[in-house]
Amino acid sequence: MTLKDKAIKGASWSLAGHIIQSISSFIIGIILARLLTPAEYGLVGMAGVFIFVTYVFVDSGFSTALIQRPVCTNADYSTVFYINLVISLFFFILLYFTAGLIADFYSEPELVSIIRALAFLIILYALSIVHRSIITRKINFKLLNLIQITSQIASGIIGIILAYKGYGVWSLVWKTLLNQLFVNLQFWIFNKWYPTFEFSLRSLRQMFSFSSKLLATGIINKIYEQLYNLIIGKFFSARELGLYTRANQFKNLPSQSLSGAIMSVSFPVFAQVQNDPVRLKHIAKKIIKATMFVNITAMLGMAAISKYLIVALVGMKWIDATVYLQLLCIVGLFYPLHPINLNIITALGRSDLFLRLEIIKKLLAVPVILIGILTSVKIMIIGMIVTSIAAIFINSYYTKKLIDYGIKEQFSDISGSLLAGIIMSIIVFIIGFLFSTIESKILLLTFQVLTGIVVTIGIAAGFKMSEYLEFKNIVITRFLRKGQK
């Protein structure tokens, strides 16, 4: 099988898996949001700030180092496994005994038991890192997604049952813990890899020279991602944090799900052609055009239907999340460009440059956070839009130097998608305005979504947009191949 075939097959499974995961997560989230309150979501968000930051330290960049490494031995895998496990135990103990201090910081006593329970996620995550890296190296996203989908659905059903029976915030805690537990069990059953009593200092030193920069970068990124949750939870309220996280989850449904599918495939593909910059640029152009076509359509479309999306699906108690969702959709509009450019840099072995760029970009966010503390959550999100656009220019400046693919050419490649998305979103928004008196908001939402799909396909097909035609060709080819088997 050629690299292109592997990439298409991997991308197909990854995209299909992320779509199914997104849909199931969406449905589970809607049901839970109707059973729970914004404040209960906010409590889990407060605890998650500290839990998920530790993931970066536990991984330490070794998962990426394993994928980027040309050849991996069992000693490499076992070494990383034991390092991950030891670090996870340290952070588990640390969080367990500092849970009271964190609860005092937020003035939320209930957080003590929530944090101590969620701290078990750290150990569970450590046990899954090497397995995930092995599967990703093989571009075996069929297995990876089947594991993630079944785990998500099973844990989601249990979470819904617990919420229905009145367990409140603990239904979210158990859902999160069980999801990672189910993932781990399937990794160990189906991946057929087990650590051996091998520990190579030589291997550790070689990988750490690469992963240390990624560790520093990961720390910066994760703190940055969770900092907004921390600030909103501390300076506003659990309810405001719940509204923000719900809006962010809606935004992430198409944006980060799509990006996650493409990114998980693009990095190992980029790594395999790292010595051929011309071919690397050719692959990157195709990935950017196809990914941004879908993402721009989804983000602008979601911004246009945000009001009725929230009211129809999770109820009026979440209506204040509408403005947050609209603004966050603009933040996510160009999101895939960030990881694609950074994946190119990382695949070329420039983890040092990766680190430098992340430091520069995160420093830009400092004034945004300070202004947000003094004003409002809305102003903070507007600042996120500005820093997101600035980050694209910074990333692409170095992509231009490395493979001659800069911001001007990248925006030229996505200009058609952007224009089509703007036209579609205006039409969809007007429909919502004209038919706002319709009593059934679900019916209106459905009409808006169908209109958006028809208009987008009509524009793309009518103007024979290359990204649409290539995506269509890949889908048809995949179905024909399956039909011939």
N, C-alpha and C positions, 0 to 999 in steps of 0.2 A: 504494500500500500504506500503511495507517495505521500509526501508531507502535505500536499494540498488536500488529498483525500482524507488524511488523518485530521487535518484542521476542520474540513467541512463536516466530517462525521462527529468530531468532538464538539464543534460549535452547534451542530444540530441537536445533539443530546443535551448539551449544556443549556441551550436556549429553551428547548422543550421542557427540560427539568425545572429551569427557573420560572417558566411560565406557569407550570403546574404548581410549583411551590408558592408562587405569588398568588395564584387564584385561591389555593387552599388556605394560605395565610390570611388572605383578604376576607374570605368567608368566615374563618374562625375568629378573626379580629372583629368583624361586624357583630357577630353573635355575642362575643365577650363584652364589647363596648356597650351593647344594649343591656347587659346584665350588671355591668360594673360602672363606676363613676370616674370622671377625670382625675379626682384626687387619688383614687386607688392606683390608677396607672402612674400617677406622679410619684407615688411612694416607691414603686419598682424602678422608675427612672432614676430616682435619687440613689438607690442602692447600686444600680447598674453603672453609675459614673465610676465607682471605685472598683467594681468587679471587672469590668471590661478593659480598664487601663492595665490591669495585671496581666492580661492575655499577651500583651506585647512583650513583657519581660519573660514570660513563660516560653514563648516561641523563640525570642531573641534573634529573629531573622534566619534561624536555621532551616525552617521549612522552605523558604525561597532559595537558600544556599543549596539544599538538596536537589531542588528542581533545576537550578542553573548549572549544577555540577555535571560535566560531560558523562562521567561514569560514577556510579555509587556502589559501594560494597556493603555487605551486611554489617561490617564494623562501623561504617559511617552511620547507618540507620540506628544501630544499637547505642552508639555514643550520643547521638542527638536525643534519643528516647530517654536515657538516664539523666541527661542534663535537664531536659524539660520537666521530668518528674520531680527532681530535687528542688528546682526553682518553684514549682507549683506548691509543694509542701510548705516552703518558706512563706509564700504569700497567703496561703490558706490560714496558717497560724497567725500571721500578722493581722489579717482582716478580722479573724475571730476575736482577737483580744482588743482590737481598736474599734469594734462596732459601736460601743457606747459613746466614744468620742465623736464618731461620725453622726450618730443620732443627735447628740447635743449640738453639733454644728448646724444641723437643719431644724433643731427644736422639734423633732418627731421621735418620741420614745419608741414607737412601734418598729422603727427601723432596726433596732438591735437584733431582734430575732430574724428579721427578713434578711439582713446582711449575712448573719451567721449561716443561714440555710443556703443562700445563693453562693456562698464561698466555696461550696463543694463543686461548683461549676469549674473552678480553676483546676482542680485535680482531674476532673473528667476531660477537660479540654486538653491537658497535657498528654493524656493517654491516647488522644486521637490525632495528634499532629503528624507523626511519622506516617501513619496509615494514609492520611489525606495526601501527603507529599508523594508517596509511592503511586497512588492512583492517578494523581495529576501528572506525574512524569510519563505515565503510560497513555495519557490523554484518554483515559477510560472514564468519561463522564457519564456513561450509561449507568455503571455501578454506583458512582458517587451520588448521582441524582436520585436513583431508586432508594438508596439508603436515607438520604435527606428527606425525601417526600414521605416515605412510610413513617419515619420518626416524627415528622411534623404533624401529620394527620393523627397518628395515635396519641401523641401528647396533647394535641389540640382538643380532641374529643374528651379526654380526661379533664382538661382544664375547663371545658364548657360544663361538664357534669358537676364539677366542684363549684363553679360559679352559680349554677342553677340551685344548688343545695345550700347556698349562702356562705361559702367560704371566703368571699370577698377577695382581698388582695392576695390571699394565699393560693387561690386558683391560678393566678399568674405565676407565682413562685414555683408551684409544683409543675405547671406546664413547661416552664423554662428548664427546670432540672431534668424532667423526664425526657424532654426532647434530646438533650445532650447524652443522657444515659442510653437511650435507644440507638442513637448514632454510633456510640462507642461499641455497643454489643454487636452491631452488624459489621462494623469495621473489623473486629477481631474474628468474627465468624467467616466472613466472605472474602476478606483480603488475603488471608493465608500467610500473614507475616507475623513472626513472634521475635522479640528481642533475644539475643544470645548473650552469654557472659563475655562480651567483648567491649573494650573501651580504648579508643585510640586517641592519644594526645596529639599525635601528628595530624590526624584527620580533623580534630577539634580546632587546632591552630589554623589549618588551611581554610576551613569553613568560616571561622570567626573573623578572619581578615576581611572577608566579604560581608558576613552577616552583621558585624559590629556597626557598620554604617546604617544598615537597615534597621537594626535595633534602635539606634538613636533616632532615626527617622520615624520608626513606628511609635516610639514613645511620644515624640512631638505630635504626630498625627492623632494618636488616640486621645491624648490629653486635650488636644484642640477640639476633637469631635465631642468629647464628653464635657468640655468646659462650659458649653452653652447650657447643657442640662443642669450642671452644678450652679451656674449663675442664676438661671431662672428659678430653680428650686430654693436657692438661698435668699435671693433678693425679691422674689415675687411670691409664689405660693405653689403648693402641690397641685392645685387645680390648673394654674397657668402652665405648669410643666406637663400635666396630663394633656391639655389641649395642644400644646406644641408637639409633644411626642406623637399624638394621634395624627396631626397634620403631617408630620414628618414621615410617619409610616405610610400614609396615603401617597405622598410624593415618592417615597422610595420604591413603592410597588412597581412602577414601570422603569424608573430611572436607574436605581442601583441594581435591580434584578437583571435588567438587560445588560448593564455594564458588568455586573458580576459574571454573567454567562460569557460575555466576550473577553473579559480580562482573564478569566481562568484558562481560556484556550489560547489567547494571544501571547501570553508570556512564554509558555513552553515553545510555541511556534517561532516567536521572535528569537528565542535563545538558540534554536536550531539553525537559524540563518544569520547569526550575529557576525559572521565573517564575510557576508555579502551585502553591503549597504544598499546597493541598487535593488536587490530583491526584497530586502527588509522594507525599504520605502514603498515599493509596489504593494506589498502585503498590508502595510500600515494604511495606505490610502484607501484600499478597499474596505478595510475594517472600519475606518472612520466614517466613510460615506454611508455604509450600510447601517452602522450603529446610530449615527446621528439622525438619519432619516426617521428611524423608529422613535428615538428618544425625543426629538423636537416635536414630532406629532403628538406623542403621549403627554409631554409636559404642557404644551400650549393647550391641548385639548382638555386636560385635567383642570387647568386654571379656569377655563371657560365654563366648566360644569361644576366647579367646586361647591357652590352653595347647595345645589340640589343633590350632589353626591353625598354630602354630609347629612343633610336633613333626611333624605330618603333611606340611607343605609344605617346610620347610627343614632338618629334621633335629634330632636331640638336641643337636648341638653349639651350637645357638642357644637351648636351653631357658631359659637364664638371662635371656633377653630378655622372658619372659612377664610378670613383674611390671612391667617398664618399659612394656610395651604396655598393660596394664590401667590404669595410672595416666595414661598419655598419652591414652587414650580419654576419660578424664574431663576432661583439659585441652581436648580437641577437641570436647567435647559441645556447647558454646555458641559454637564458633568462628565460624560464619557471621554471628553478630550483630555482631562487631567490624567486618569490612569493609563490611557493609551500612550500618551507622550512619556509618562514616567516608566511604563513597561519597556519602552524602546531604550531608554537610558539605562535601566537596570539590566536588560538583556545583553547590552553591550559591556556589562561588567563595571559600569560607572556608578557604583553604590556611593562613592564619595561625593559625586556631583548630585546625586539624589538627595543626600543628606543636606548639602549646602542649599539646594533649592527649597527644601521644606522649612529650613530655619528662616530663610528670607521671607517666604510666603506667610508663615505663622506670625512673624513680627508685624506684618501688615494688619493682622487681625486684632492686635492689642488695643489700638484706639477704638475700633468698632465695639469691642466688648465693654470698654470703659464708658463709651457713649450710651450703650444699651443699658447699663446699670443705672445711669443717671436719668434715662428717659423712659423707654418702654421696650417690650419684646419686639414689637413691629419695627421700630427703628433699628434694632439689633439685626433683624433679618435683612433689612434694606442694606445695611452695611456688609452683610454676608454676600449679597449680590455683587457689590463693588469689588470686594476682595477676590471673589471667584473669577471675575473677568480679568482682573489684574494677574491672577495666577496663571491663566491660559497664556498670556503674553510671555510670562517668565519661563514657563515650561517649554514652549515652542521655540523660544530664542535658542535654546541649546539643542533642540531637535533639528533645527535648521543647520547648526554647526556640525552635528554628527552625521546626519543622513540627507541634508539639504531638503528638509521638509518643514518649512516655517509657518508662522501664523497666517501670512497672506495666502499661501497656497492651501492651507487647511480650511480657512474660511471660504475661499473660492469653491472648494469641494463641497461644502455644506450649504452654500448660499441658496441653491434651489430648494433644498429641504426646509430651510428657514422661511422662505417666501411662501411655500405651500402651507406650512404650519400656521403662519400668521393669517392667511386667507381663511383656512379651515376654522381656526379658533374664533375669528370675528363672526363668521356665519353661525357657528354653534352658540356663541354668546347671545346673538340677536334672537335666535330661536327661543332661548331661555327667557329673554326679556319679553318677547311678544306673547308667549304662552304661559307666563308666570301665574295666571289665574287658574290654570288647570289644577283641580283638587288633588289628583294622584301625582305626587312628585316622582314616584318610581316610573310612571308612564312617561313623564316629561324627560326624566333622566335617560331612559331607554331611547327615546326619540332623538335626543341630543347626541348620544353616543353613536347611534346608527348613521345619523347625518354626517358626523365627523368622519366615520370610516368611509362612507360613500364619496364624500367630497375629496378626501385625501387620495383614495385610489383613482378617482376620476382625474385629478390634477396630475398625479404621477404617471398614469398610463397615457393621458392625453399629450403630455410633453415628453414622453418616453425618457423619464429620468433614469439614468444608468444604475443608480443604487437600487431603485425599485425593481427594474428589470432583472438585475443580477440576483437580487433576493428571491424574486419570483422564479427564476430559472433554477436556483439551488433547491428551492422547495419542491418544484415539479420533478427535478432530477431525482431527488431523494425518494419521492413517492413512486416514480417509475421503477427505480431499482428494487424497491420493496415489492412492487407488483409483479416483477419478473421472477422473484425468488419462489 
